[in-house]
Amino acid sequence: MHEQSNQRNLCTGKAQKMKELTDDLLQKIEGIRDHVQEFRNEGRTFFASSSFQTHSLPMLHLLGQIAPEMPVYFIQTGFHFPNTLRFRDEVAKAFGINVLNIESHVPKVQQRDAKGNFYFTSDPDYCCFLNKTQPMQPLLERFDIWVNGVRADQNANRKNLKSFENTPQGGMRFHPMLDWSKQEIWQYISIMDLPRHPLDAQGYVSIGCEPCTMKPAMGDEREGRWVGQNKTECGLHTELISK
């Protein structure tokens, strides 16, 4: 009886918080709900992926409510901050989502250049291919739809994406957060009282693999990634889209 009362209070609290969101955000959330239900009605198989940064959480929080059966894959590159791995596990438990790891089939001992250094020091594109893009490919062959949280305001490449894109494997990408602004992301995080990645407090903004992530100088969302190199994407959102 006590457990049922707590559950009712929790549901009431969520409903009250939803009322604090703008009408525009509520419409976007309803659109995500409609698309996911359409996938179900059509018998489509779908999965999500996430890097488990703070700005990833609105999508994960919504999916936990809209599609708790949807698997969420985390690309375990072997180079993540330990804080990210702990945060991933905390979020999975708090949101009730099914998080699964995928990783490269190429052992780390074979991920070194002629000087014996890891490829992220000399060929970061190849490092990203081995540890991110290549491990994702079997999922795109297995599932019909890949749900991921890219946003148009993150960089020039993502600004040109559409809500639905085809994959080279013949499936579909769905970008439910594409038209969410940075301000809307943080409004949702604040109103729904979502947790923060612990590195946020240290000045990190975009958090990827530890060797290729720095604190940004100007605060732009992805400025701290691959600093000093002609690189803004790991390949997931460039190579895994049909041209």
RAKA-V541298 format. One record per backbone hydrogen bond with DSSP energy under -1.0 kcal/mol. CO is the residue of the C=O (numbers start at 1). NH is the residue of the N-H. E is the energy in kcal/mol with one decimal. If there is no record, write none. Layout:
# RAKA-V541298
CO/NH/E ; CO/NH/E
This chain:
# RAKA-V541298
1/5/-2.0 ; 2/6/-2.0 ; 3/7/-2.1 ; 4/8/-2.2 ; 5/9/-2.2 ; 6/10/-2.1 ; 7/11/-2.3 ; 8/12/-2.5 ; 9/13/-2.4 ; 10/14/-2.2 ; 11/15/-2.2 ; 12/16/-2.2 ; 13/17/-2.1 ; 14/18/-2.3 ; 15/19/-1.2 ; 17/20/-1.5 ; 18/21/-1.3 ; 22/26/-2.3 ; 23/27/-2.1 ; 24/28/-1.9 ; 25/29/-2.5 ; 26/30/-2.3 ; 27/31/-2.0 ; 28/32/-1.9 ; 29/33/-2.3 ; 30/34/-2.4 ; 31/35/-2.2 ; 32/36/-2.3 ; 33/37/-2.2 ; 34/38/-2.1 ; 35/39/-2.2 ; 36/40/-2.0 ; 37/41/-2.8 ; 38/42/-2.0 ; 39/44/-2.7 ; 40/43/-1.5 ; 45/144/-1.0 ; 45/145/-2.0 ; 47/147/-3.3 ; 48/73/-3.2 ; 53/56/-1.4 ; 54/57/-1.6 ; 56/60/-1.6 ; 57/61/-3.3 ; 58/62/-2.3 ; 59/63/-2.7 ; 60/64/-2.0 ; 62/66/-3.3 ; 63/67/-2.5 ; 67/70/-2.2 ; 71/48/-2.7 ; 72/100/-2.6 ; 73/50/-1.9 ; 74/76/-1.0 ; 74/102/-2.2 ; 75/77/-1.3 ; 79/210/-2.9 ; 81/85/-1.4 ; 82/86/-2.1 ; 83/87/-2.5 ; 84/88/-2.7 ; 85/89/-1.7 ; 86/90/-2.1 ; 87/91/-2.8 ; 88/92/-2.4 ; 89/93/-1.8 ; 90/94/-2.4 ; 91/95/-2.9 ; 92/96/-1.1 ; 92/97/-1.4 ; 98/72/-2.9 ; 100/74/-2.9 ; 102/76/-2.8 ; 107/110/-1.8 ; 108/111/-1.8 ; 111/119/-1.6 ; 113/116/-2.0 ; 117/113/-3.1 ; 118/121/-2.1 ; 119/123/-3.7 ; 123/127/-2.0 ; 124/128/-2.6 ; 125/129/-2.1 ; 126/130/-2.6 ; 127/131/-2.2 ; 128/132/-2.4 ; 128/133/-1.8 ; 129/134/-3.0 ; 132/136/-1.2 ; 133/137/-1.1 ; 136/140/-1.4 ; 137/141/-1.3 ; 138/142/-1.4 ; 139/143/-2.7 ; 144/172/-2.5 ; 145/47/-2.0 ; 146/174/-3.1 ; 147/49/-1.7 ; 151/154/-1.5 ; 155/159/-1.7 ; 158/161/-1.3 ; 163/175/-2.9 ; 165/173/-3.6 ; 166/242/-2.8 ; 167/170/-1.8 ; 171/167/-1.9 ; 172/146/-2.7 ; 173/165/-1.7 ; 174/148/-2.0 ; 175/178/-1.5 ; 177/180/-1.9 ; 178/152/-2.6 ; 181/185/-2.3 ; 182/186/-2.1 ; 183/187/-2.0 ; 184/188/-2.4 ; 185/189/-2.2 ; 186/190/-2.3 ; 187/191/-2.8 ; 188/192/-2.6 ; 189/194/-2.3 ; 197/200/-2.0 ; 199/202/-1.0 ; 199/204/-1.8 ; 200/203/-2.0 ; 210/213/-1.3 ; 212/226/-2.3 ; 220/223/-1.2 ; 222/225/-1.5 ; 224/214/-2.6 ; 226/229/-1.8 ; 229/231/-2.3 ; 235/238/-1.2 ; 235/239/-2.2 ; 235/240/-1.0
